[in-house]
């Protein structure tokens, strides 16, 4: 580990991280609101995460966004966890409070639901949702999706046991959640399909069954984003999805929530999304 003080007062940490648009987003928020912040993207080796975070805050760092593959570990290392983080069992947000304690939160779910509903105009009420993946990204969005009032959330994953375990945790609370392997995507008709895996970052997509059935008007959302439609978005369009959307809006919306939690200002996300999309 570099023993020099980390200059960024705020940062996003992950591995990989070169693709991150978070520094640009927070710079746009700061300019919009007349604030000055130092926000950087930091590549952290997988075996260095906990030590890196401790070093960052010890050197005066104020806040971190956390992306793959560290969201569950960020939750575990925190001294205090918000109700959203506790419900998700994962955190994408860390800050140091006035007493020096590290506080974890999860803004992913709010970001996703805000982008799908306010941003895209989709309705999640009474929807049959197929949620692909069972990692930290998926854990982070389930509470907010449930608050939107879907009929059911079916979690499917390459390793069925992980999806089943995650679903069991929610079903024990009475939530309408079920879990199975990827092939179970063919067992229902879906109003909303969400890809919460990291396959899009490498130009791939999950091995979904050809017999997966989309309801009329089905909408498909990929939490990954890029300059071009993701493979999942292309696949969804070919399968007849009424609309597709990538995760850029989710990224901006969750960043806005982070900015507010750190600095107390609420950014206007629409112009920032338009800026990033080149409008």
SVG drawing of the C-alpha trace seen along z (x, -y; Angstrom):
<svg xmlns="http://www.w3.org/2000/svg" viewBox="-50 -28 54 52">
<polyline fill="none" stroke="black" stroke-width="0.4" points="0.0,0.0 1.1,-3.5 2.0,-5.2 1.5,-8.7 -1.7,-10.5 -4.6,-9.9 -5.4,-13.3 -9.0,-12.7 -11.5,-13.7 -14.1,-11.7 -13.7,-8.7 -15.3,-5.7 -13.4,-2.5 -13.7,0.8 -11.9,3.3 -12.1,2.6 -12.7,-1.1 -11.4,-2.7 -14.9,-2.7 -16.4,-4.7 -18.2,-7.9 -18.7,-8.9 -15.9,-11.5 -17.5,-13.3 -21.0,-13.1 -19.8,-14.5 -17.9,-17.3 -21.1,-18.2 -23.1,-18.2 -20.5,-20.4 -20.5,-22.9 -24.3,-22.9 -24.5,-23.7 -21.5,-25.9 -19.5,-23.4 -15.9,-22.4 -15.0,-18.8 -12.1,-16.5 -13.6,-13.2 -11.5,-10.5 -11.7,-7.0 -9.4,-4.6 -8.4,-1.1 -8.1,1.1 -6.6,4.6 -9.1,7.2 -6.9,8.2 -6.3,4.5 -9.9,3.2 -10.3,3.0 -6.8,1.6 -7.2,-0.9 -10.5,-2.2 -9.0,-2.6 -6.1,-4.4 -8.3,-6.7 -10.4,-7.8 -7.3,-8.0 -5.8,-10.5 -8.8,-12.8 -11.0,-11.2 -14.7,-12.1 -16.7,-9.8 -16.5,-6.8 -18.8,-5.3 -18.2,-1.5 -18.7,0.6 -17.9,4.2 -16.6,6.3 -16.6,4.6 -20.2,3.8 -20.7,6.7 -17.3,6.0 -18.0,2.3 -21.2,3.3 -19.2,5.6 -16.4,3.2 -18.7,0.3 -19.1,-0.7 -22.7,-1.8 -25.2,-0.7 -28.3,-2.5 -31.6,-0.6 -31.2,-0.5 -27.8,1.1 -29.0,3.5 -32.0,4.6 -29.7,5.1 -26.7,6.6 -24.5,4.5 -23.3,1.0 -22.2,-1.3 -21.7,-4.4 -19.3,-5.1 -18.7,-8.2 -16.9,-9.1 -19.2,-10.8 -18.2,-13.5 -17.2,-10.8 -14.8,-9.1 -17.1,-6.1 -17.5,-4.7 -21.2,-4.7 -22.5,-2.5 -25.5,-3.2 -27.0,-1.9 -28.2,-4.3 -28.4,-1.8 -32.0,-0.8 -33.2,-4.4 -31.1,-5.2 -32.6,-2.2 -36.2,-2.8 -35.9,-6.6 -34.4,-6.0 -37.0,-3.5 -40.1,-5.3 -39.3,-9.1 -36.7,-8.9 -38.2,-6.4 -41.9,-6.5 -42.1,-2.8 -44.5,-1.4 -43.4,1.3 -46.7,1.5 -48.0,5.1 -45.3,6.0 -43.8,9.4 -40.1,8.7 -37.3,11.1 -34.1,10.1 -30.9,11.7 -28.0,12.1 -27.5,12.6 -24.5,10.5 -24.1,7.3 -25.6,5.2 -28.8,7.2 -28.9,7.3 -28.7,3.5 -31.8,2.9 -34.3,5.5 -35.6,3.3 -36.4,0.4 -38.0,2.6 -40.2,4.2 -41.3,0.7 -42.5,0.1 -45.1,2.8 -44.4,5.5 -46.5,8.6 -43.4,10.8 -39.7,10.6 -38.0,13.8 -34.3,13.8 -32.4,16.1 -28.7,16.8 -26.1,19.0 -25.6,20.6 -29.1,21.4 -28.3,21.9 -27.2,18.2 -30.5,17.0 -32.5,19.4 -30.7,18.3 -31.2,14.6 -34.9,15.2 -35.3,17.2 -34.1,14.2 -36.8,12.0 -39.5,14.6 -39.0,15.0 -40.2,11.4 -43.3,12.1 -42.0,10.5 -43.1,11.9 -39.6,13.1 -38.5,16.4 -35.1,17.7 -33.8,20.3 -31.3,21.0 -31.2,19.0 -33.3,21.6 -36.2,20.7 -36.6,17.5 -38.6,19.6 -41.2,20.5 -43.2,17.3 -44.2,14.2 -42.4,11.1 -43.3,7.4 -39.9,6.2 -36.5,8.0 -33.5,6.5 -29.9,7.6 -28.0,7.2 -24.9,9.2 -21.6,7.7 -21.6,9.5 -22.1,6.3 -18.8,4.9 -17.0,7.6 -19.3,7.5 -21.2,10.6 -24.6,11.4 -26.2,14.1 -27.1,17.4 -30.8,16.9 -33.1,19.5 -34.4,19.0 -37.9,19.8 -38.0,16.8 -41.4,15.1 -41.9,11.4 -45.4,10.0 -46.8,7.4 -45.1,4.1 -42.2,5.8 -39.4,3.5 -35.8,4.6 -33.1,2.8 -29.4,3.4 -27.6,2.1 -24.4,2.0 -23.9,-0.9 -21.7,-1.8 -21.3,-4.0 -23.4,-1.4 -26.4,0.7 -25.3,3.6 -25.5,7.2 -28.5,7.7 -30.3,4.7 -29.6,6.0 -30.9,9.4 -34.0,7.9 -34.8,5.9 -34.5,8.9 -36.8,10.8 -39.5,8.1 -39.1,5.9 -41.2,2.7 -38.3,0.7 -34.7,1.1 -32.6,-1.1 -29.0,-0.9 -27.8,-1.8 -26.4,-5.2 -29.4,-6.9 -29.3,-4.7 -25.6,-5.6 -26.5,-9.3 -29.5,-9.0 -27.6,-7.0 -24.7,-9.5 -27.2,-12.3 -28.3,-10.6 -24.7,-10.2 -23.9,-13.8 -26.9,-14.8 -25.9,-12.5 -22.3,-13.9 -23.0,-17.6 -26.7,-18.3 -27.4,-19.5 -29.8,-17.9 -28.5,-17.9 -30.8,-18.1 -30.0,-14.8 -31.7,-15.3 -29.1,-17.7 -26.3,-15.5 -27.8,-12.4 -28.2,-14.3 -24.6,-15.5 -23.3,-12.0 -25.4,-10.7 -24.1,-13.5 -27.4,-15.3"/>
</svg>
